[in-house]
Amino acid sequence: MERGIPLLCVCKSCGTVHVAFSQEFAFCRKDDNSEYAKVYGHNRIFPGDWLYFDGAAKPCIVKSFFQSRDKDLVVYKRNGLPDEKYEGPKVVIENEVAPEGYKLLPAQCPQTLLGDHVYHVLRKQFGRAVGVVKDEDKDKLVVLLDDGMMVFMSYPRYAENPANEEVVSVVRRRLELLSSGLSEEIAVAAGQGIVYLQGFVNCLATKRAVHDCVNGIAGIRGCVNLVQVQKNPKFSDRELEKKIWDVLDDSAIPIFKYDVDVKSAVAKVTFYYEDEVYPTELRSRIEGIVGVVKLDLLGTAIRKENVGKQELCRNIMDKLSKIRFLKGSFVHVSYVGKRFLVEGRVKNIVQREFTLLVVAALTRSVMVGNRLRIVRS
């Protein structure tokens, strides 16, 4: 697993949530990589390893490593400079505790994983990273050295998470700017640069806006949005369904064969669209409907060559919209899979049959599919 992937942890007993980031704790086996340095005399050394010599300003990269009966010879690279050579007595390794290498401290402090073997360059001692503690507003790495000494090391400023109180204060100000009174309706908590939101809002659009607002704040590592949409007893499932149909019945939205189902204020909307013309504004328009607590939007792409006669369909819809007998109705015509599809809403059966006859006459086709809904006002 790569570094920095947020993992949402939920306690099965109390429901408490917490975000932990991969490789800040040892969730998985550590792979050998350039963040680990082989310390000369304490590791098996191979070409490509980072190698640290005692007293050096920084690690170097091993170009080649040779051993004779009594000597070790290391040739290592320097940035754009001629290769250097080190020759010393042969080092016999009896018990290697960290063949993958050590983290050099304090230089590599923010990249250290719990459980890592470390080498403290200033103290010239080996040890192990055993924890992270909070000292006022600073995170500190806890290292247990081989001689039993416990060392608390401050992370460099660039690697520090902002103070929790500061994060909460900034988030509340942003929410208040987003909508007056919103910061009082939503509970805000923070930890390790993660913001946790809980509370109720009136629609899905507000929930999304809150999430986007928080994620847009510099220094925030992520947002756990547990905000819920409050059910509105003023609107029944049937009324919500009608409001969604009103959004879908729009010739400006490039969809066809669309359907809606609302149960307990949870809306499921299915539709088809031409594969290169996804209706990006559809979700935001439905989420703006007050009372919809959850939206499942399922679109199926149809290949462009299977959708045709678009100009003819537009001309037919334009003519139908000008017929006085069809006033108050909405008719959408599309050509999919070698047949014409008629959908939308009419007021009665007579309007429906009249519409189908007109479409058949204008297209000169008997292959006309009917998905017209009868909606009596």
Number of C-alpha atoms within 10 A of each C-alpha: 11 8 10 12 13 14 11 11 12 12 9 8 6 7 9 9 14 17 20 16 16 17 19 16 15 12 12 10 8 12 9 12 12 12 14 22 23 28 23 15 18 18 21 17 21 16 14 15 25 24 25 21 14 14 9 9 9 12 18 21 20 23 18 16 15 12 14 9 7 10 12 16 16 20 17 22 16 13 8 6 7 9 12 13 14 11 12 12 13 14 15 11 10 7 9 11 11 15 14 20 27 28 27 25 21 18 14 16 19 20 17 24 23 19 14 21 24 28 23 20 18 11 9 10 13 19 22 22 21 16 15 18 13 10 10 7 13 15 23 20 21 18 27 18 20 11 9 9 9 15 15 15 17 20 19 15 11 7 12 17 19 20 16 16 13 11 22 18 12 12 24 18 12 18 21 13 13 15 12 9 11 20 18 12 13 20 16 18 17 21 17 19 18 23 23 22 21 15 18 18 21 18 22 25 20 20 22 15 14 24 20 12 16 23 18 13 14 7 13 18 18 18 20 19 17 16 21 18 21 17 19 14 9 8 14 16 18 13 14 23 22 15 14 22 19 14 14 23 19 14 16 8 16 17 24 23 16 18 15 16 17 20 13 12 24 18 22 16 21 17 17 18 21 20 14 10 13 16 15 10 9 15 15 12 13 24 21 16 17 21 25 28 21 17 16 12 14 11 16 13 14 16 12 13 10 11 17 17 13 13 9 15 21 15 13 19 18 13 13 20 16 10 9 8 13 18 13 11 19 20 23 23 23 26 20 21 12 12 16 21 22 24 21 25 22 23 18 14 13 11 18 23 13 13 20 19 14 14 22 15 11 14 17 10 11 13 13 20 16 16 17 22 17 15 13 8 7
